[in-house]
Amino acid sequence: MQFIRDSVAPTATVYGVVLNDSASVRALGDLDAAPYKGAPRAPVLYIKPRGTRVGDGATVRLPQGATEVEVGATIGLVMGRAAARLAPADALDHVAGVVLAADLSLPHASYYRPAIREKCFDGALPVADVLPICDLTRLELGIDIDGAVVDGWSLSTLLRDPARLLADVTAFMTLRAGDVLLVGVRYDAPRAGIGSRVRVSASGLGSLAFTIEGDAR
C-alpha cells in the first residue's frame, strides 16, 4: 500500500520529552540537591496542546514581551495503533510514520515548574506532513536561520534512542493511535529573533519553514 502524506490528526495528543540528552542533564547540576532531590527514573514528558500546532510556511507570533525563541529541531513518532508496555526490539513496529517538527520554546533555565507559557504558546510547534518511518539511528537534523546554517545534530546523541524512549514511555502510559511522541531536542538550541525566517531539515524527510514575528497587539 502506498503511503499518503497527511498531517497530524487534530485529535492527536503531542508529547515532548526533556532531559533526553546528556548536555541538558549536566546543565542542571546536582540532581540530588534541591529542588529536584533525585534524577528522574522515567522520561519527563510535557504536552504541546492543539493550539501550538501550525504547518509549513506558517507565521509564528511570539507572546507579548518575547523577542526571541529557541528552535528545537526534532522528529515525532506517529503512532499507528495503541501502544502499552512495548519492548525496545519491536517498539517501532507500532509507529505509522514520522513527522519533522520544530519544538519552539521561550528561553528558560528551570525544569522545576511546568514551563507552560514558555513551551505552549500559540504556534509553538510547526510540523510538516507525516512521512513513512525511516532509519532513525543516525538521522541528522539541521537548522538554518535567514539562509545561514546555525545548527546540526544527530539522533544518535539521544540518551534514549527512539525505540528505547517509546518503550520507556509506554511502560507507564498508553499512547493512542495518531498520538505523536517528539524524541527530544538538542541542549542550548539556536535562537531566532523577530523577523527571522527559519528552516528545519532532515535527510529523507525534506524541510519545514516558518517565520518568527512579534506580538501584533
C-alpha positions in Angstrom: 0.0 0.0 0.0 1.4 3.4 -0.9 1.9 5.8 2.0 0.0 9.0 1.5 1.3 12.2 3.1 -1.0 13.5 5.8 -0.9 16.0 8.7 -1.0 15.2 12.4 -4.7 14.4 13.3 -6.4 17.3 15.1 -7.5 14.9 17.8 -3.9 13.6 18.4 -2.0 14.4 21.6 1.6 15.5 21.0 4.0 14.7 23.8 7.5 16.2 24.1 10.4 15.0 26.3 13.0 16.9 28.2 16.4 15.7 29.6 16.9 13.2 26.8 20.4 14.4 26.1 23.5 14.4 28.3 24.1 18.1 28.0 20.7 19.1 29.4 21.3 16.8 32.4 24.8 18.2 33.0 23.5 21.7 32.9 21.1 21.1 35.8 24.0 20.2 38.1 23.5 18.0 41.1 20.0 16.5 40.7 20.2 15.0 44.2 20.1 18.5 45.6 17.0 20.8 46.0 14.7 21.5 44.3 14.8 18.2 42.3 16.1 15.8 45.1 16.8 13.0 42.7 17.2 12.3 39.0 14.1 11.2 37.1 13.8 7.5 36.6 11.4 7.7 33.6 11.1 10.1 30.7 10.0 13.6 31.7 7.1 14.5 29.4 5.1 17.6 28.5 2.2 18.2 26.1 2.1 20.5 23.2 -1.6 21.5 23.0 -3.6 21.6 19.8 -3.2 25.4 19.6 0.6 25.1 19.3 0.5 23.2 16.0 1.0 25.1 12.7 2.0 23.9 9.3 4.8 24.5 6.8 5.1 28.2 5.8 3.3 29.5 8.9 4.0 32.7 10.7 4.7 32.2 14.4 3.8 35.2 16.6 5.7 35.3 19.9 3.8 36.1 23.1 3.8 39.7 24.3 7.2 40.8 25.5 9.1 38.0 23.9 11.8 38.9 21.4 13.4 35.5 20.6 12.6 31.8 20.7 14.7 28.6 20.9 14.3 26.4 17.8 14.5 22.7 18.7 14.7 20.6 15.6 13.2 17.2 16.2 11.1 14.4 14.8 7.9 13.0 16.1 6.9 9.3 16.1 3.3 9.0 14.9 1.6 6.0 16.5 -0.2 3.6 14.1 -2.1 1.8 16.9 -2.5 1.9 20.6 0.7 1.1 22.4 1.4 0.0 26.0 4.3 -1.8 27.6 6.3 -2.1 24.4 9.7 -3.8 24.2 12.5 -1.8 22.5 13.1 -4.5 20.0 9.6 -4.1 18.4 8.5 -0.7 19.7 8.9 1.0 16.3 6.6 -1.6 14.7 3.7 0.4 16.3 4.8 3.6 14.5 2.9 4.5 11.4 5.2 7.4 10.3 7.4 10.2 11.4 7.0 14.0 11.2 9.6 16.7 11.1 8.9 19.3 13.7 10.3 22.4 15.4 9.7 22.4 19.1 9.8 26.1 20.0 10.4 27.4 23.5 10.9 30.8 25.1 14.3 30.7 26.8 14.1 29.4 30.3 16.5 27.7 32.7 14.5 25.6 35.2 12.5 22.4 34.8 11.3 22.5 38.4 7.9 24.0 37.5 6.0 23.3 34.3 7.1 25.8 31.6 3.6 26.3 30.3 4.0 29.9 28.9 7.4 29.1 27.6 6.6 25.9 25.7 2.8 26.1 24.9 2.2 29.5 23.3 0.2 29.6 20.0 2.3 28.3 17.1 4.9 26.8 19.3 5.0 23.6 17.2 5.5 23.9 13.5 5.1 20.4 11.9 5.5 19.0 8.4 3.5 16.3 6.8 3.7 12.7 8.2 6.0 10.5 6.1 6.9 6.8 6.2 9.2 5.8 9.0 12.9 5.8 8.0 16.2 4.6 9.6 16.4 6.9 12.7 19.7 5.5 14.1 21.8 8.3 12.7 19.3 10.7 11.3 20.8 14.2 11.0 18.7 17.3 11.7 19.7 20.8 10.6 18.5 24.4 11.2 19.2 27.5 9.1 18.1 31.0 10.0 17.8 33.6 7.4 19.7 31.4 4.9 22.6 30.6 7.2 23.2 27.2 8.7 23.2 27.6 12.5 23.0 24.1 13.9 23.0 20.4 13.2 22.7 17.4 15.4 22.1 13.6 15.2 19.5 11.4 16.9 22.5 9.1 17.8 23.3 11.6 20.6 20.0 11.0 22.4 20.2 9.3 25.8 17.2 7.2 24.9 17.0 6.4 21.2 13.5 6.5 19.6 12.8 2.8 20.3 14.0 2.9 23.9 12.1 6.2 24.5 8.9 4.7 23.2 9.3 1.6 25.3 10.1 3.6 28.4 7.1 5.9 27.9 4.7 3.1 27.3 5.9 1.4 30.4 3.8 3.9 32.4 1.2 5.2 30.0 -0.7 4.2 26.8 -0.3 6.1 23.6 -3.3 6.1 21.3 -3.3 5.7 17.5 -2.4 9.0 16.0 -0.6 10.3 19.1 2.8 11.8 18.5 5.9 11.4 20.6 8.6 14.0 20.0 12.0 12.4 20.6 13.8 15.4 22.2 15.8 18.4 21.2 19.5 19.4 21.5 20.5 21.3 24.5 21.0 25.1 24.1 19.1 25.1 20.8 19.8 28.1 18.5 17.6 31.2 18.9 15.6 33.1 16.3 14.5 36.7 16.7 11.6 38.6 15.4 11.6 38.8 11.6 13.7 35.6 11.2 13.0 33.0 8.5 13.7 29.5 9.9 14.1 26.3 8.1 14.4 22.8 9.7 15.5 19.9 7.6 16.4 16.2 7.8 17.8 13.9 5.2 14.9 11.9 3.7 12.3 14.0 5.4 12.5 17.2 3.5 12.2 20.5 5.2 9.9 22.7 7.3 9.9 26.5 7.1 8.3 29.3 9.1 8.7 32.9 10.1 9.0 34.4 13.5 7.1 37.6 14.2 6.3 39.7 17.3 3.0 40.1 19.1 0.6 42.0 16.9 -1.2 43.8 19.7 
